[in-house]
Amino acid sequence: MNKLLEAACGVLAAVALFAIMILTFVDVSGRKFLSHSITGSLELTELLMVVVIFAALPLVSLAGEHVVFDSLDSKLPALFRRVQQAIVHLVSAAMLLGLAWLMWQTGGQFAESGEITAQLKILKAPFIYGMGVLCGITGLIHLALMTQPPRRHAHDAPDGGTL
């Protein structure tokens, strides 16, 4: 299941990031050489950034690559670190699942009202629904990580390298 999730989210984030790169290249080249930019390129870039960020969120959580302040962790007993990590994952899961629910509600409101982007008239609801789904998946990942032993970081290794 992890491999499928990693592949799906990875491909989604990579395709969106590649599309941003191509869009930016063509837009800047068009402005420079043809004195004409792509209509709605800013809107497209914003929507694609939403896809990149929210598709990468489950991957970051699976890999345990969030920003961490752990300078005291090596001084704490293992049981305390395990409890601390479980609480952090529980709070993270609750926040992400709550955010997913709110985004799903907002997506429904946007779908009902037909909310669209200003310039290109792209429906916003599918993007909001996608954000909600990906936040929900990330919340479930944090629930699953609650039961895992605390992860060690590179600076915890005896030689300072990776474990």
N, C-alpha and C positions, 0 to 999 in steps of 0.2 A: 504494500500500500504506500509506504514511504517513497519507493522508487517511482511509482506512478505520479504521486503528488509532486515530487521533485521535478520530474520530467515535464508535467503539464504546466506548473508554475514557471519553471525555468524557460520553457519555450515561449510562453506567453510574455514574460518579461523581456526576453531577448528579442522577440519579433517587434514588440512595441518600441524598445530602445533603438533597434535598427531602423524602424520607420521614422523615429525622431531624427536620427542621424541623416537619413536620406532627405527627409523633408527640409531640414535646416540647410543642408548642402544645396539643394535645388533652389530654395528660397533666397539664400544669400547670393548664389550665382546669378539668379534671375535679376535681383536688384542691382548687382554689380555690372553685369554685361548687357542686360536688356532693359534696365531701368523699370522693372516690373516685378513685384514680389507675388507670392502665391496668396490668393485671397483666403483668409481664414487660417493662415498657418499658425498663428498664435493659439487659436481655439483648438486646432488639431494637436498641437504640442501639449497643451494643458490636459486634454483628454488622454493622450498617450502617456503622459507622466503619471496620471492616476493609475493607469494599467501597470506601468513599471513598478510603482511604489507598492501597490496592494498585491500584485502577483509575487513580489519579492518578500513580502512580509511573512508568509508561512515558511519560506526557505530560510530566512534569517532566524526564525524561532526554532525550526528543526535543527539547525546547525549550532544553536546557542551563541549566536554572534551579535547579540544586542550589546549596547554599551553597558559596561558593568563597572561598578566601583567595588573592588575586592581587595583593597590593600590590607584589610584586617582579617581576611578569610583564613590565611595561613596560621593565624594566632588563635582561632576559635576551634573548639572541639568539633569533631566530625558530626556528632548528633545535632549540635546547634546549627551547623551549616546545612544539614539535611532538612531540618525543620524550617529554617530560614528560606531555603530554596523552595520548599513545598508551599510556603505562604506566598512567596513572590509569584510563583506560577499560578496559584489559586486567584490571587488578586488580578494578575494579568489576564487570566481566562475570564474572570467576571467582567472586567472592563471591556475586553474585546467582544465577548458575547453580548453585552449590553449595547455596545456600539454597533454590532451587526444588526441587532434588533431595531435600533433607531434608524439605521441606514435602510433597512428593508421597509420600514414604515415610510420613510421619506421617499424612497423609490416608488412606492405605491401612490403617494400623493403626487409626485411628479408625473407618473404615468397617467393618472386620472386627469390632471390638469393639462397634460400635453406639453409640459415644460421643455423648451428647446434652447439651444445656444443662440446667441444674438446674431452672429453673422452667417453661419452655415446651416442653421436650423436643424441641427442634429439633436435627436431626442436624448435627454439627460438620464432618463429612468434606467436604461440598461447599464449605464456606468455606475449609478448609485446601487443598483441591485448587485452588480459584480463586486463592488466594494464591500457590501454587506456579507456576501457569501465568503469572500476571502478573509474578512475579519472573523467570521464565524469559524472557518477552518482553522485559523490561527489560534482562536480561543480553545478549540478542541485539542490542538497540539499542546497548548500549555497545560490543559487538564491531564493529558497523557504524560507530560514531562514531570508532573508532580510526584509520580511514583518512582522516577529514575534516581539513581544516586547522583550526588552533586558532581558537576563536571569540573575537571581540572583544567587549568589554563597553562599557557606556555611558560609563564614565569614560575609555576609550581614545579617544573621539571628540575631534577638535580643539576643538570648541565645548562639550564636556562633555555633549552630548545623546546621543540614541540613534543607532546606525548603521543 
